[in-house]
Amino acid sequence: MNRLAIEAVVKQFPGVPGGAVTRALERIDLSVEDNDFLCILGPSGCGKSTLLRIVAGLETPTAGSVLLDAQPVSRPGPDRGMVFQSYTLFPWLTIEQNILFGARSTHAKAADLISRVGLKGFENHYPKMLSGGMQQRTALARALANDPKVLLLDEPFGALDHQTRALMQELLLGIWEADRKTVLFVTHDIDEAIFMANRVAVMSARPGRIKAIVPIDLQHPRHYTMKTSAEFSAYKARLTEEIRVEAMKAAQMEEVSP
């Protein structure tokens, strides 16, 4: 049985008064297995984040459905942990308090998560006292605090510098390899998608569709040095061409839009 089933999902947004609706997603069908790590890759504006928000229960599809363990998703729940690109931490709460906010975890569980994401010794610090990478480590620990079935990440490392981003990628992969959670990860970065994923779902230009599913057959545990391997380069060449075609379509649509 699929852990997560996205079935014929369509999403439209109302247009300006007198204008046409915006078709963000067009019949998305996608199955995500238990312990899968699926990256959603596509050009800007293709609906990647909209799809993730529908799975999170933060948006309602115009048509179609999302099922988690055969149960329909209609609103946010503790069975799905979400990490956004912005850190979304409460500035008036400490790191430990942020992790425990809204969670059913104990202080012992929070301490374990703090250690796993490399923040031991910073439990009583406030977000403004931490770097961007440390704040996103906190957001990741908070998403894990309810021991969710599925981890949803919306370009979580996009605002980080290159070195910090690489470290966060390895940190998340290490957690996935240990916990074997189901992960749905949105990114526009081809290298990141290849390095992180078991499978990459390539989306078309708006309205977003699943254009291709590319299995990534690279060994685990993964180390940053594999990014220079011939196998990695072959995946990058294929995905770059897939995305380039869709990015050109997106640019042409922008040119003809009023």
matplotlib code that plots the C-alpha trace (Angstrom):
import matplotlib.pyplot as plt

x = [0.0, 1.2, 1.9, 0.9, -1.4, -2.1, -5.0, -6.1, -5.3, -6.3, -5.8, -7.2, -6.9, -9.5, -8.4, -8.6, -12.2, -13.2, -10.1, -9.6, -8.7, -5.1, -4.7, -1.8, -2.0, -3.5, -4.3, -1.4, -1.2, 1.7, 2.3, 4.9, 5.9, 6.8, 10.4, 10.6, 12.6, 10.9, 12.1, 9.7, 11.7, 10.4, 10.7, 9.6, 5.8, 5.0, 3.0, 5.6, 4.9, 1.1, 1.2, 3.2, 0.7, -2.2, -0.5, 0.1, -3.6, -2.8, -4.6, -7.7, -7.5, -10.1, -10.5, -8.9, -7.8, -4.8, -4.7, -2.3, -2.4, -5.7, -7.2, -8.2, -6.2, -8.4, -6.4, -3.0, -2.2, 0.7, 1.1, 2.8, 5.7, 6.4, 9.5, 9.3, 12.0, 11.6, 12.4, 9.0, 10.2, 8.6, 11.2, 10.0, 10.5, 13.8, 15.0, 13.7, 10.3, 10.1, 10.7, 8.1, 5.5, 2.3, 4.1, 3.3, 6.9, 8.6, 11.6, 13.7, 12.5, 13.3, 16.8, 17.4, 16.3, 18.4, 21.4, 20.6, 20.5, 23.7, 22.2, 23.3, 24.2, 21.8, 18.6, 17.9, 19.0, 16.5, 16.2, 17.8, 20.9, 21.4, 22.6, 20.2, 21.5, 20.9, 17.4, 16.6, 18.0, 15.5, 12.7, 13.6, 13.7, 10.3, 8.9, 10.2, 8.9, 5.6, 7.3, 5.3, 4.7, 5.6, 8.1, 7.3, 10.0, 9.5, 12.9, 14.1, 17.7, 17.1, 18.0, 21.2, 24.8, 26.4, 28.4, 25.7, 23.2, 25.6, 25.9, 22.1, 21.6, 23.9, 22.2, 18.7, 19.9, 21.5, 18.2, 16.3, 18.7, 18.4, 14.6, 13.4, 10.6, 8.7, 10.0, 8.5, 11.1, 10.4, 13.4, 14.4, 18.0, 19.0, 22.1, 20.2, 17.4, 19.9, 21.9, 18.9, 16.3, 15.6, 13.3, 12.8, 9.4, 9.9, 7.0, 6.0, 5.5, 2.2, -0.3, 1.9, 1.8, 4.2, 6.3, 8.7, 9.7, 13.5, 14.8, 18.1, 20.2, 23.1, 24.4, 23.7, 25.1, 25.8, 28.8, 29.2, 32.1, 29.6, 28.5, 31.7, 31.0, 30.2, 26.8, 25.9, 26.8, 24.6, 21.6, 22.3, 22.5, 19.2, 17.4, 18.9, 17.5, 14.1, 14.0, 15.4, 12.5, 9.9, 11.7, 11.7, 7.9, 7.4, 9.4, 7.3, 4.1, 5.3, 6.1, 2.6, 0.7, -0.9]
y = [0.0, 3.5, 5.7, 8.8, 8.8, 12.0, 11.3, 13.5, 16.7, 19.9, 23.4, 26.6, 30.1, 32.9, 35.5, 39.2, 40.6, 39.8, 37.7, 34.0, 31.6, 30.6, 26.8, 26.0, 22.2, 20.0, 16.4, 15.4, 11.6, 10.6, 7.7, 7.9, 4.6, 4.1, 5.2, 6.9, 10.1, 11.9, 15.3, 17.4, 19.4, 22.0, 25.6, 28.6, 29.0, 25.4, 24.7, 22.7, 24.5, 24.5, 20.7, 20.4, 22.7, 20.5, 17.4, 19.3, 20.2, 24.0, 24.2, 22.5, 21.0, 22.2, 18.5, 15.2, 14.0, 13.2, 10.0, 9.2, 5.5, 5.3, 8.2, 11.4, 14.6, 17.6, 19.7, 19.9, 17.1, 15.7, 12.8, 15.3, 17.5, 20.6, 22.6, 25.9, 27.9, 30.7, 29.6, 30.3, 30.2, 32.1, 34.8, 35.0, 31.3, 29.5, 26.8, 24.1, 25.8, 26.3, 22.5, 21.6, 24.1, 22.3, 18.9, 15.9, 15.4, 15.4, 17.5, 14.3, 13.9, 17.5, 17.1, 14.1, 16.0, 19.0, 16.7, 15.0, 18.3, 19.6, 22.2, 20.8, 23.7, 26.1, 24.9, 28.2, 30.5, 32.6, 32.4, 35.9, 34.6, 31.8, 31.7, 30.9, 27.3, 26.8, 28.3, 25.8, 23.0, 24.1, 24.1, 20.5, 19.3, 20.9, 19.1, 15.8, 16.4, 14.6, 11.7, 12.3, 9.6, 12.0, 14.8, 17.7, 20.2, 23.3, 24.4, 24.3, 25.2, 27.7, 30.7, 29.3, 29.8, 27.1, 25.5, 25.5, 24.1, 21.2, 20.4, 20.6, 18.2, 15.7, 16.2, 15.5, 12.5, 11.1, 11.5, 9.9, 7.0, 6.4, 6.9, 5.8, 8.3, 9.1, 12.4, 14.8, 17.5, 20.5, 22.1, 24.0, 22.9, 20.0, 19.0, 19.0, 16.8, 14.2, 14.1, 13.9, 11.7, 8.1, 9.4, 12.8, 13.9, 16.5, 19.0, 20.9, 24.6, 25.9, 24.3, 21.9, 18.2, 15.3, 15.2, 12.4, 10.3, 9.6, 7.0, 7.9, 4.8, 6.2, 4.3, 5.2, 6.6, 9.5, 11.8, 15.1, 13.7, 11.8, 15.1, 14.8, 11.3, 10.2, 8.7, 12.0, 14.0, 11.7, 12.3, 16.1, 16.2, 14.4, 16.5, 19.8, 19.2, 18.2, 21.4, 23.7, 22.8, 23.6, 26.8, 28.0, 27.3, 29.2, 32.2, 32.2, 32.2, 35.2, 37.1, 36.6, 37.2, 40.7]
z = [0.0, -0.8, 2.2, 0.2, -2.8, -4.8, -7.1, -10.0, -8.1, -9.8, -8.3, -9.7, -8.2, -8.9, -11.4, -11.0, -11.5, -15.0, -15.6, -16.2, -13.4, -12.9, -13.4, -11.0, -11.1, -13.8, -12.8, -10.6, -10.0, -7.7, -5.4, -2.6, -0.9, 2.7, 3.4, 0.0, -0.5, -3.4, -4.7, -6.7, -9.2, -11.7, -13.0, -11.0, -10.9, -11.8, -8.6, -6.6, -3.4, -4.0, -4.4, -1.1, 0.7, -0.5, 0.9, 4.2, 4.4, 4.1, 0.7, -0.6, -4.1, -6.6, -7.7, -6.8, -3.4, -1.2, 0.9, 3.7, 4.6, 2.8, 4.8, 3.1, 3.9, 4.6, 7.1, 8.8, 11.2, 13.4, 10.9, 8.5, 9.6, 7.5, 7.0, 5.1, 3.3, 5.8, 9.3, 10.8, 14.4, 17.2, 18.2, 21.8, 22.4, 23.1, 20.7, 23.0, 23.4, 19.6, 19.1, 21.7, 20.6, 19.5, 19.8, 22.0, 22.7, 26.1, 27.2, 26.8, 23.2, 22.5, 24.0, 21.7, 18.7, 19.7, 19.9, 16.5, 14.6, 16.2, 18.5, 21.9, 24.2, 22.4, 24.0, 25.8, 23.0, 21.1, 17.2, 16.7, 18.5, 15.9, 12.3, 9.4, 9.3, 13.0, 12.8, 10.0, 12.1, 14.8, 12.3, 11.2, 14.8, 15.4, 12.3, 13.7, 17.2, 16.6, 14.9, 11.7, 9.1, 6.3, 6.3, 3.9, 3.0, 0.8, -0.5, 3.1, 2.3, -0.4, 1.8, 3.1, 1.8, -0.3, 2.4, 5.0, 2.4, 1.7, 5.4, 5.9, 3.0, 4.6, 8.0, 6.6, 4.6, 7.8, 9.7, 6.8, 6.6, 10.4, 10.7, 7.3, 7.1, 4.0, 2.6, 0.0, -0.8, -3.1, -4.7, -7.9, -7.5, -9.8, -7.8, -4.6, -6.1, -7.3, -4.1, -1.8, -3.7, -4.4, -7.1, -8.8, -10.0, -12.8, -13.1, -16.3, -16.7, -15.4, -15.2, -13.3, -14.3, -13.6, -16.7, -15.7, -12.7, -12.6, -10.2, -8.7, -8.3, -6.1, -3.1, 0.6, 2.7, 0.4, 0.6, -1.1, -3.2, -5.3, -6.8, -9.0, -10.1, -13.7, -12.5, -10.9, -14.0, -16.2, -14.0, -14.0, -17.8, -18.2, -15.6, -16.8, -20.3, -18.8, -16.7, -19.5, -21.8, -19.1, -18.1, -21.7, -21.9, -18.6, -20.0, -23.2, -21.2, -19.2, -22.4, -23.9, -20.6, -20.2]

ax = plt.figure().add_subplot(projection="3d")
ax.plot(x, y, z, "-o")
ax.set_aspect("equal")
plt.show()
